[in-house]
């Protein structure tokens, strides 16, 4: 007669069900901070991953902006270079690419068995997801900041005409918008990762959506310079709202209507995508 021995995953989930959940007040916040710290510490051990996400945006900043800058200056004469128009789109691109790393990290935790330890620990599962997203937000804000600093240095070294109309406060607001959008978009990456438990599927979905969302928005050019059908699609594309608001901070000044619309679009996207991620995460512990 054979005796069925439960697997480690089954034991972890059963224990998680039996243990109480620290779900209130300071305990929940401390759990979030701990998960965030753990995620950032793990990232610090692999700085190449952090820098790899910046390679494509920097290529766009250094090469794409110069290749198409002449065409832009002839079509739409402005007192600044095309790189000033493209820079907000590059910040959004960085956030989208960074969002895919959130799903990769989730798959890595599942494959290594570390996710089962979360189910054993007496912490609310929502704290695990929120902690990971907080770490993602810090990472995305830092990456957007690096892009802006490099653009500022190149503008001084090469004479690029980038107004940076709102100065450091505007740059910090751009970093905040990029991080908020990245966290919202990470909901899709995490949902696919949790449902498929496969890095390739997560990568395919994230990368397939990146360029359509960018090119069918105002990330590359102002809305007025785009075809009518793209302008229509941009009304439901959150990338367009973030890119337009960020561009105004760089080339003209504060436009609080655009900034408010950008954060509203990000909030709606975040509720939808991260809501799906929460449902997928809860299903892992059953």
WOKALIN-V373852 format. One record per residue. RES is the residue in one letter. PHI is phi in whole degrees, 0 to 359 (NA if undefined). Layout:
RES:PHI ; RES:PHI
This chain:
X:NA ; X:264 ; X:249 ; X:284 ; X:259 ; X:294 ; X:288 ; X:298 ; X:294 ; X:293 ; X:297 ; X:298 ; X:290 ; X:294 ; X:295 ; X:299 ; X:290 ; X:281 ; X:283 ; X:289 ; X:251 ; X:278 ; X:243 ; X:236 ; X:48 ; X:302 ; X:297 ; X:296 ; X:295 ; X:295 ; X:295 ; X:299 ; X:297 ; X:296 ; X:296 ; X:299 ; X:299 ; X:297 ; X:293 ; X:292 ; X:295 ; X:297 ; X:293 ; X:296 ; X:279 ; X:226 ; X:296 ; X:300 ; X:296 ; X:294 ; X:285 ; X:298 ; X:295 ; X:273 ; X:298 ; X:296 ; X:302 ; X:289 ; X:296 ; X:296 ; X:294 ; X:274 ; X:251 ; X:298 ; X:296 ; X:280 ; X:295 ; X:254 ; X:296 ; X:295 ; X:299 ; X:296 ; X:294 ; X:282 ; X:281 ; X:226 ; X:299 ; X:221 ; X:282 ; X:221 ; X:280 ; X:299 ; X:300 ; X:292 ; X:285 ; X:281 ; X:306 ; X:299 ; X:297 ; X:294 ; X:298 ; X:293 ; X:300 ; X:301 ; X:295 ; X:296 ; X:294 ; X:292 ; X:298 ; X:294 ; X:295 ; X:299 ; X:292 ; X:299 ; X:296 ; X:295 ; X:297 ; X:299 ; X:293 ; X:292 ; X:294 ; X:280 ; X:87 ; X:293 ; X:297 ; X:296 ; X:293 ; X:296 ; X:290 ; X:285 ; X:297 ; X:280 ; X:231 ; X:290 ; X:296 ; X:298 ; X:295 ; X:296 ; X:292 ; X:295 ; X:297 ; X:296 ; X:292 ; X:296 ; X:297 ; X:298 ; X:297 ; X:297 ; X:296 ; X:293 ; X:297 ; X:295 ; X:293 ; X:298 ; X:296 ; X:298 ; X:299 ; X:294 ; X:295 ; X:297 ; X:298 ; X:294 ; X:296 ; X:293 ; X:295 ; X:285 ; X:284 ; X:251 ; X:77 ; X:295 ; X:267 ; X:244 ; X:297 ; X:46 ; X:301 ; X:258 ; X:65 ; X:298 ; X:302 ; X:294 ; X:297 ; X:296 ; X:292 ; X:297 ; X:300 ; X:294 ; X:295 ; X:296 ; X:294 ; X:297 ; X:294 ; X:299 ; X:296 ; X:297 ; X:290 ; X:296 ; X:302 ; X:293 ; X:299 ; X:292 ; X:297 ; X:297 ; X:297 ; X:288 ; X:281 ; X:262 ; X:55 ; X:223 ; X:294 ; X:297 ; X:295 ; X:298 ; X:294 ; X:297 ; X:295 ; X:295 ; X:288 ; X:294 ; X:274 ; X:301 ; X:288 ; X:301 ; X:295 ; X:286 ; X:284 ; X:266 ; X:209 ; X:267 ; X:292 ; X:266 ; X:216 ; X:299 ; X:304 ; X:297 ; X:268 ; X:261 ; X:300 ; X:300 ; X:291 ; X:288 ; X:299 ; X:293 ; X:295 ; X:297 ; X:293 ; X:245 ; X:257 ; X:298 ; X:301 ; X:298 ; X:293 ; X:292 ; X:296 ; X:295 ; X:295 ; X:294 ; X:295 ; X:297 ; X:293 ; X:272 ; X:257 ; X:227 ; X:150 ; X:285 ; X:236 ; X:292 ; X:294 ; X:295 ; X:296 ; X:297 ; X:296 ; X:297 ; X:292 ; X:294 ; X:298 ; X:295 ; X:297 ; X:296 ; X:298 ; X:295 ; X:297 ; X:293 ; X:286 ; X:285 ; X:298 ; X:295 ; X:294 ; X:298 ; X:298 ; X:292 ; X:290 ; X:298 ; X:292 ; X:291 ; X:270 ; X:272
